[in-house]
Amino acid sequence: MLDPLKMLKSDLRILHDKEDEYLNFRISAAKKEIEREGIKLDLDEVDHVLIVSDYAAWLYRKRSQEIAFPQNLRTRMNKLLISQKAGKKNG
């Protein structure tokens, strides 16, 4: 399994471990939100890990800024969902 925490920390440019518990909470929340939209996550797939990491990064950033959900993330999630519904393994 790939590590969404490493990806998230890299995205946010966090080099220490002090926020790992909080970041893992955000990752769990991101997974739940993504799965609630009907997407089946496989964290052995790099594109799934990136979607989780990017979603968690958005959750992290929006707590201090008023930012809309990223359109590119929405597009990737939609493509993944469509490919899963069509019976393909990945998006």
N, C-alpha and C positions, 0 to 999 in steps of 0.2 A: 504494500500500500504506500502510495506517495504521501508526503506530509503537507497538508494544507497550512499548518502553522508556520512552517519555514517559508512557504510562498507568501503568506500574509505578512509576516515580519519583513520580508524583503521588499514587498510592495510599500509598506508603511515606513520603511527605513528604520526599523527598530532593531538595535543590535544587542540589547540586554534581555534577560529573562524575567524581569520584574512584572511584566504585564501578561505573561503567558496564560495564567488562569483566566483573566478577563478575555484575552483573545480567543482562547479555546471556547469560552462561553459564546462569543460572537460567531465562531465557526459552527458550533452546534445549532445556534439559532438560524444561521444561513442554510444549513442542511435541511432543517425542518421546513423553512419557507420554500425552498426549492422543491422538496418532495411534496409539499402541499399543492404545488402546481402540477403534479402528476409526473414529474421527472424521477426516474429510478437512477440513483447515483451509484457509481462503481468507482471507488477511490483508487483503483489500480489504473484508471484511465486518466491520462494527463489533462485532457480537456475538461473532464468532470472536476478534477482538483482545482483547475484554474477558475472554473465557474464558482465553486464554493469559496475559494480565496477572494475572488473579486467581489462577490456578494458580501462576504464578511468585511472586506475593506470599506465597502460602501456603508455598511451598518456602523462601522467605527467612525468614519468621517462625518456621517450625517448627524451624529450626536452633538457636534459643535458647529456645524454649518448647515444652512438650508440648501441642500443639493438634491436635484431630481435623480431618480433611478437612471443609471447609465444606459443609453440606448443600445450601445454595442453589447452590453451584458444581456439586455432583454432579447436582442436578436439571436445571440448564441444560445440562450435558454430555449427560445422558440424553435430554433433549428434542431436542437437536441431532442426536444419533446416530439417534434414531427418525425424525426428519424426513428425514435423509439416506437412511436405509434405505427410507423410503416414497417417495423420489424427489423430494422438495421441495428447493429451493435452500437455504433457511435454516430455523432452528428457531424 
